[in-house]
Amino acid sequence: MDREEAMAEFKKYEEMRQEMYSFLEEFIPRREDGTLDFERAREINAKEVFDRWFKLDYQARRIRGIAINCLGLKGE
């Protein structure tokens, strides 16, 4: 994998991560200090949360593999 392809994977992860936060913030408002206010949270569909999290986790594992290969390390 060349540098451009690797950077595209990193960018994809960052976009997915931001989408996950945006999705959660639709249901969990933030307080004035920026922390999440779980006391005012609305119900959220657990399957949708899991599906989004699984995709984000998969992308993170892809990036881990890229980093390990680029650094010449052995995966654990």
N, C-alpha and C positions, 0 to 999 in steps of 0.2 A: 504494500500500500504506500503510495507516495504522500508527500506532505499535504498537498491540496485535498486529497481524498480524506486524510485523517482530520484535517481542519473542518471539512464538511460534516464529519461525524460529530465532532465536538460542538459545532454550531447547532446541529440537529438536537443534541442533548440539551443545550442551553435553552433552545426554543421550547422543547417539550417540558422542561422544568418550569419555565415561566408560565406555560399553559396550565400546568398542574396547580401552581399557586393561584392563578386567575380563577380557575374552576373552583378551588376551595374557598376563595374569597367571595364567591357568589353566595355561599351558604354560611360562611363564618366571617362576620364583619370585624373590622379592626377598630381598636380603641384609638384615642387621640395620640397615645404614645407609640402607636404602630404595632402593638402586640395583638394577637388574635383574641377576640372576645367570645369564648366558648359558651358563656352564659346566654348570649343572644343568638346562638347558632340555630339555623333551621335544620330540619331533617335532610339527610343526604342519602342518595341511593348507593348502598354499599357495593353492589356489583359494578356500578360505573366508576366508583373510586378505585376499586381493585383493578379493573381493566386499564384505567389510566396509569395507575401505579405500576402495573406489570410492564406496560410498554416503556415507561420511564426507566424502570429497573433493567429491562433488557438492553436498552440503549447504553446505560451506565456500564453493564457487563461487556458490551462491545468495545466501549472506550477503554475499559480496563485491559482487554486483550490487545488493543492497539498500543497502549502505553507499554505494556510488558514486552511486546515484540520490538517496539522502537528502542527501548532501553536495553534490549538483549537479556532480559531477566527470565527466570523460569517461573511459571505460574504455580501457585500453591493450591 
